[in-house]
Amino acid sequence: MSKVVEVKLNRSAKELVAKAKEAARDKGIHFVGDEEKGRFAGNGIEGHYQISGDTLSIRISKKPFLVPWNLIESTVRSYFA
Protein backbone atom coordinates (compact mmCIF):
# COMPACT_ATOMS: atom_id res chain seq x y z
CA MET A 1 0.00 0.00 0.00
CA SER A 2 1.30 3.46 -0.85
CA LYS A 3 0.23 6.92 0.20
CA VAL A 4 0.54 10.34 -1.42
CA VAL A 5 1.22 13.46 0.64
CA GLU A 6 0.85 16.88 -0.96
CA VAL A 7 2.52 19.98 0.41
CA LYS A 8 2.22 23.60 -0.72
CA LEU A 9 5.68 25.08 -1.15
CA ASN A 10 6.60 27.95 1.14
CA ARG A 11 10.03 28.49 -0.45
CA SER A 12 11.70 27.90 -3.78
CA ALA A 13 12.04 24.33 -5.01
CA LYS A 14 15.82 24.71 -5.02
CA GLU A 15 15.90 25.72 -1.34
CA LEU A 16 13.43 22.98 -0.42
CA VAL A 17 15.45 20.23 -2.10
CA ALA A 18 18.72 21.49 -0.57
CA LYS A 19 17.16 21.36 2.91
CA ALA A 20 15.68 17.90 2.26
CA LYS A 21 19.06 16.57 1.07
CA GLU A 22 20.75 17.90 4.21
CA ALA A 23 18.09 16.44 6.51
CA ALA A 24 18.27 13.09 4.73
CA ARG A 25 22.06 12.99 4.96
CA ASP A 26 21.90 13.76 8.70
CA LYS A 27 19.45 10.86 9.22
CA GLY A 28 21.29 8.36 7.02
CA ILE A 29 18.66 8.39 4.28
CA HIS A 30 19.63 7.98 0.63
CA PHE A 31 18.25 10.96 -1.33
CA VAL A 32 18.62 11.59 -5.05
CA GLY A 33 16.79 14.35 -6.85
CA ASP A 34 16.50 17.88 -8.11
CA GLU A 35 13.98 20.73 -8.27
CA GLU A 36 11.55 18.61 -10.32
CA LYS A 37 11.65 15.04 -9.02
CA GLY A 38 13.61 12.53 -7.01
CA ARG A 39 13.56 9.55 -4.69
CA PHE A 40 14.53 8.64 -1.15
CA ALA A 41 15.07 5.47 0.89
CA GLY A 42 16.16 4.67 4.40
CA ASN A 43 15.00 3.38 7.77
CA GLY A 44 12.50 1.10 6.06
CA ILE A 45 10.84 3.95 4.14
CA GLU A 46 10.97 4.35 0.36
CA GLY A 47 9.34 6.88 -1.89
CA HIS A 48 9.65 9.51 -4.53
CA TYR A 49 8.60 13.11 -5.01
CA GLN A 50 7.62 15.45 -7.79
CA ILE A 51 7.38 19.25 -7.73
CA SER A 52 4.87 20.94 -10.01
CA GLY A 53 4.34 24.68 -9.66
CA ASP A 54 3.88 25.38 -5.95
CA THR A 55 2.93 21.82 -5.01
CA LEU A 56 5.16 19.02 -3.81
CA SER A 57 3.71 15.51 -4.20
CA ILE A 58 5.39 12.79 -2.16
CA ARG A 59 4.48 9.15 -2.78
CA ILE A 60 5.54 6.81 0.00
CA SER A 61 5.75 3.33 -1.49
CA LYS A 62 7.19 1.36 1.43
CA LYS A 63 7.11 1.74 5.20
CA PRO A 64 7.71 -0.47 8.23
CA PHE A 65 4.57 -2.46 9.04
CA LEU A 66 4.36 -1.36 12.68
CA VAL A 67 4.87 2.35 12.05
CA PRO A 68 1.57 4.26 11.61
CA TRP A 69 0.96 6.33 8.48
CA ASN A 70 0.51 9.58 10.44
CA LEU A 71 4.02 9.25 11.89
CA ILE A 72 5.50 8.51 8.46
CA GLU A 73 3.64 11.47 6.95
CA SER A 74 4.75 13.94 9.63
CA THR A 75 8.35 12.74 9.38
CA VAL A 76 8.43 13.05 5.59
CA ARG A 77 6.82 16.49 5.77
CA SER A 78 9.50 17.63 8.22
CA TYR A 79 12.24 16.80 5.68
CA PHE A 80 10.57 18.95 3.04
CA ALA A 81 9.29 21.75 5.31
Order of alpha helices (4+ residues) and beta strands (2+ residues): beta-alpha-beta-beta-beta-beta-alpha
